[in-house]
Amino acid sequence: MELKLDILAFGAHPDDVELGAGASVYKHVQQGFKVGIVDLTLGQLGSRGTVADRLEEAAASAKILGLSVRENLEMEDGFFLNDQTHRLKVIRAIRKYKPEIVWANAPSDRHPDHAKASALVSEACFSAGLSALKTELNGEPQTHWRPKVVYHYIQDRYLKPDVVVDITGFFDKKMEAVKAFKTQFFDPANPAPNTPISSKEFILFLEARAREYGRIIGTEYGEGFITERSPGIDNFSKLI
């Protein structure tokens, strides 16, 4: 049976979506939207945790967030490209789930995979709508599908958001999902090498970032997104 999603969030690595948009995912699920995550890589080059750990952690986070689906395209961490082979993998996922909205990685960030994934997913969303481009999944032909809009969540580096989602009341669930990736984040008992995201200070940064974006819109917490085109509204009261 085909599963059609309202929102499909892509991440270069397991935990990208949780870090950038985890509360927004959960909020939309609670509002009745069908939301899924597609991770491009298995995080094979991560300094902490194994591939098996990352898969287990991603599954645990999916349950916390109430995802309709989560899958991994198993691209090579650090070495995937925005080329025909990789774009076709993303196109098949888009045509499989037919999302109205796609969330993608930040267009610029500390980790080069994030910008690569951002461009890859954005271009795949366009290409997925081309009827002349034929794809198959499990031996069955797919129909073309183009999401209505693509948004980019914001990650490590500060980027000015075009849209901020009020996540007040949902931030704790975001952090629960983030901490499901227990090999990656702060744990004083973990002897693995320290990384830029494994410190206690990084956890505090996540809260500070959410409060910063919340302050922009006059709420306690927020998550910022960058648009690829100007969003349309029915009237200005919707922006209050």
C-alpha positions as CSV (number, residue, x, y, z in Angstrom):
1,M,0.0,0.0,0.0
2,E,1.4,3.4,-1.0
3,L,2.2,5.8,1.8
4,K,1.7,9.5,0.9
5,L,3.3,12.0,3.2
6,D,2.4,15.6,3.9
7,I,6.0,16.4,4.8
8,L,9.2,14.6,3.9
9,A,12.4,15.8,5.7
10,F,15.8,14.8,4.3
11,G,19.0,14.8,6.3
12,A,22.6,14.1,5.1
13,H,23.1,12.2,8.4
14,P,20.9,10.5,10.9
15,D,20.2,13.2,13.6
16,D,20.4,16.2,11.1
17,V,16.6,16.5,11.0
18,E,16.3,16.2,14.7
19,L,18.9,18.9,15.4
20,G,17.5,21.3,12.8
21,A,13.8,20.7,12.8
22,G,12.9,18.0,15.4
23,A,10.3,20.0,17.3
24,S,8.7,21.1,14.0
25,V,8.5,17.5,13.0
26,Y,6.8,16.5,16.2
27,K,4.4,19.5,16.2
28,H,3.2,18.7,12.7
29,V,2.7,15.0,13.7
30,Q,0.6,16.1,16.6
31,Q,-1.4,18.3,14.3
32,G,-2.3,15.2,12.2
33,F,0.2,15.6,9.4
34,K,2.0,12.5,8.0
35,V,5.7,13.2,8.3
36,G,8.7,11.0,7.3
37,I,12.5,11.3,7.3
38,V,14.9,10.0,4.7
39,D,18.5,10.0,5.8
40,L,21.0,10.1,2.9
41,T,23.9,8.4,4.6
42,L,24.5,6.0,7.6
43,G,27.0,8.5,9.2
44,Q,29.8,6.1,8.4
45,L,32.5,8.6,9.0
46,G,31.3,9.7,12.4
47,S,33.9,9.7,15.2
48,R,31.5,8.2,17.7
49,G,29.2,5.2,17.4
50,T,29.0,2.6,14.7
51,V,26.6,2.3,11.7
52,A,24.6,-0.2,13.7
53,D,24.4,2.3,16.5
54,R,23.2,5.1,14.2
55,L,20.5,2.9,12.7
56,E,19.2,1.8,16.1
57,E,19.3,5.4,17.4
58,A,17.4,6.7,14.3
59,A,14.7,4.1,14.8
60,A,14.4,5.1,18.5
61,S,14.1,8.8,17.5
62,A,11.5,7.9,14.8
63,K,9.3,6.4,17.5
64,I,9.7,9.4,19.8
65,L,8.7,11.8,17.0
66,G,5.8,9.6,15.7
67,L,7.1,9.4,12.2
68,S,5.1,7.6,9.5
69,V,8.2,6.3,7.9
70,R,12.0,6.6,8.2
71,E,14.5,5.1,5.7
72,N,18.1,5.4,4.8
73,L,19.4,5.7,1.2
74,E,22.8,4.4,2.3
75,M,25.0,6.9,0.4
76,E,28.6,7.2,1.3
77,D,29.1,9.6,4.2
78,G,31.5,12.4,3.1
79,F,31.6,11.2,-0.5
80,F,28.1,11.4,-2.0
81,L,27.7,13.9,-4.9
82,N,25.0,15.9,-6.6
83,D,25.2,13.7,-9.7
84,Q,22.8,11.6,-11.7
85,T,23.3,8.4,-9.6
86,H,22.6,10.1,-6.3
87,R,19.9,12.4,-7.6
88,L,18.0,9.4,-8.9
89,K,18.0,7.9,-5.4
90,V,16.4,11.0,-4.0
91,I,13.9,11.3,-6.9
92,R,12.7,7.7,-6.3
93,A,12.1,8.6,-2.6
94,I,10.2,11.7,-3.5
95,R,8.1,9.8,-6.0
96,K,7.5,7.0,-3.5
97,Y,6.2,9.2,-0.8
98,K,4.7,12.1,-2.8
99,P,5.2,14.8,-0.2
100,E,3.5,18.2,-0.5
101,I,6.4,19.8,1.4
102,V,10.1,18.9,1.6
103,W,12.5,20.0,4.3
104,A,16.2,19.8,3.4
105,N,19.6,20.5,5.0
106,A,20.9,24.1,5.5
107,P,22.3,25.6,2.2
108,S,25.5,26.6,4.1
109,D,26.9,25.0,7.2
110,R,30.1,23.9,9.1
111,H,29.8,20.3,7.7
112,P,30.2,20.3,3.9
113,D,27.8,17.4,3.5
114,H,25.0,19.6,4.7
115,A,25.3,22.1,1.8
116,K,25.8,19.2,-0.7
117,A,22.7,17.5,0.6
118,S,20.8,20.8,0.5
119,A,21.5,21.3,-3.3
120,L,21.0,17.6,-4.1
121,V,17.6,17.4,-2.5
122,S,16.5,20.8,-3.9
123,E,17.4,19.8,-7.5
124,A,15.9,16.3,-7.1
125,C,12.6,17.9,-6.1
126,F,12.5,19.7,-9.4
127,S,13.6,16.7,-11.4
128,A,11.1,14.5,-9.8
129,G,8.4,16.5,-11.4
130,L,9.6,15.9,-15.0
131,S,7.3,13.4,-16.7
132,A,10.0,12.6,-19.3
133,L,12.3,11.3,-16.6
134,K,11.5,7.7,-16.0
135,T,12.2,5.8,-12.8
136,E,11.3,2.5,-11.3
137,L,11.0,1.3,-7.7
138,N,11.1,-2.5,-7.0
139,G,10.6,-3.1,-10.7
140,E,7.5,-0.9,-10.9
141,P,7.3,2.4,-12.9
142,Q,6.9,5.5,-10.8
143,T,4.8,8.5,-11.7
144,H,6.3,12.0,-11.6
145,W,5.8,14.2,-8.6
146,R,7.0,17.6,-7.6
147,P,6.6,18.9,-4.0
148,K,4.8,22.2,-3.7
149,V,7.6,23.8,-1.8
150,V,11.1,23.2,-0.3
151,Y,12.3,24.7,3.0
152,H,15.7,24.4,4.4
153,Y,16.1,24.0,8.2
154,I,19.0,25.8,9.9
155,Q,21.8,23.8,11.5
156,D,25.1,24.7,13.2
157,R,25.8,28.1,11.6
158,Y,23.5,30.9,12.2
159,L,21.5,31.8,9.1
160,K,18.7,34.4,9.0
161,P,15.4,32.6,8.8
162,D,12.6,33.4,6.3
163,V,10.1,31.5,8.4
164,V,10.1,30.7,12.1
165,V,8.0,27.9,13.5
166,D,6.7,28.4,17.1
167,I,7.9,25.2,18.9
168,T,6.9,26.3,22.4
169,G,5.7,23.2,24.2
170,F,7.5,21.0,21.8
171,F,11.2,21.7,22.5
172,D,11.4,19.0,25.2
173,K,10.3,16.4,22.7
174,K,12.9,17.6,20.3
175,M,15.6,17.1,22.9
176,E,14.3,13.7,23.7
177,A,14.7,12.8,20.0
178,V,18.2,14.3,19.8
179,K,19.3,12.4,22.9
180,A,18.1,9.2,21.4
181,F,21.4,9.4,19.4
182,K,23.2,8.6,22.6
183,T,26.5,7.8,21.0
184,Q,26.7,11.3,19.4
185,F,25.9,13.7,22.2
186,F,27.0,14.6,25.7
187,D,27.7,11.5,27.9
188,P,30.5,11.8,30.4
189,A,30.7,8.0,30.6
190,N,31.4,7.6,26.9
191,P,35.2,7.2,26.2
192,A,34.9,8.0,22.5
193,P,36.7,11.0,21.1
194,N,35.1,14.4,21.7
195,T,33.5,16.1,18.8
196,P,32.0,19.6,18.2
197,I,28.5,18.2,19.1
198,S,29.4,15.9,22.0
199,S,30.0,18.5,24.6
200,K,27.6,19.7,27.3
201,E,27.9,23.2,25.8
202,F,26.5,22.0,22.5
203,I,23.3,20.9,24.3
204,L,23.0,24.3,25.9
205,F,23.6,25.9,22.4
206,L,20.6,24.0,21.0
207,E,18.4,25.6,23.7
208,A,19.9,29.0,23.2
209,R,19.4,28.8,19.4
210,A,15.7,27.8,19.9
211,R,15.2,30.7,22.3
212,E,16.9,33.1,19.9
213,Y,14.5,32.1,17.0
214,G,11.6,32.1,19.4
215,R,12.4,35.7,20.5
216,I,12.2,36.8,16.9
217,I,8.5,35.9,16.8
218,G,7.7,36.7,20.4
219,T,7.5,33.1,21.7
220,E,9.7,31.0,24.0
221,Y,11.1,28.7,21.4
222,G,11.4,28.6,17.6
223,E,13.0,26.7,14.7
224,G,14.0,28.7,11.7
225,F,13.7,27.7,8.0
226,I,14.9,29.3,4.7
227,T,12.6,29.3,1.7
228,E,13.3,28.9,-1.9
229,R,10.5,31.1,-3.0
230,S,8.2,33.7,-1.3
231,P,5.4,32.0,0.7
232,G,1.9,33.1,-0.1
233,I,-0.7,34.0,2.5
234,D,-4.5,34.5,2.4
235,N,-4.3,37.7,4.5
236,F,-1.9,39.4,6.9
237,S,-3.8,38.2,9.9
238,K,-2.2,34.8,9.3
239,L,1.2,36.4,10.1
240,I,0.3,37.7,13.5
